[in-house]
Amino acid sequence: MFEGLRVLVVDDQKIIQDMLVSLLLKLGFDAVDTANDGSQALQALDKNRYDLILCDIMMKDINGIEFVRTLRQSANLRFDASKSSTPVMLISGSSDPSHIRAAKEVGVQGYILKPFNPAEIKKRLHKLFSRRPETRVPEVKEYRAS
């Protein structure tokens, strides 16, 4: 189901990045890139197209909510404004209602609490991609990160 899809994982904790990258590759995603914060994620979006972004909320520099808010303002993406509609799932250790409300307000497709359950992530991803077939944009092989 996830063949040909590319994901960006944005988290300031390397162990979380590694766990998500491993899980996503096992699920069959073709490419998984990482960024340490919202600023690096925006730089990655300048260079690549993603079918999904998994993003932490609590990060230095640009936090997850600010990153999504910036992403959704298509003028902030210098090379391709269509990237502003990339699906985003936030991953956080916070169950604070204000964070969940803010996530809904910026238009994320999901909110996953840490510690996360790989089976729950798989279930949510299946639901997201079966609901949104237009997000299944095949990756152009020449642009694949090494």
ABEGO torsion letter per residue (X at the ends): XABGBBBBBBBABAAAAAAAAAAAAAAGBABBBBBABAAAAAAAAAABBBABBBBBABBBEBBAAAAAAAAABAAABAABAAAAABBBBBBBABABAAAAAAAAAAGBABBBBOBBBAAAAAAAAAAAAAABAAABBBBBAAABBX
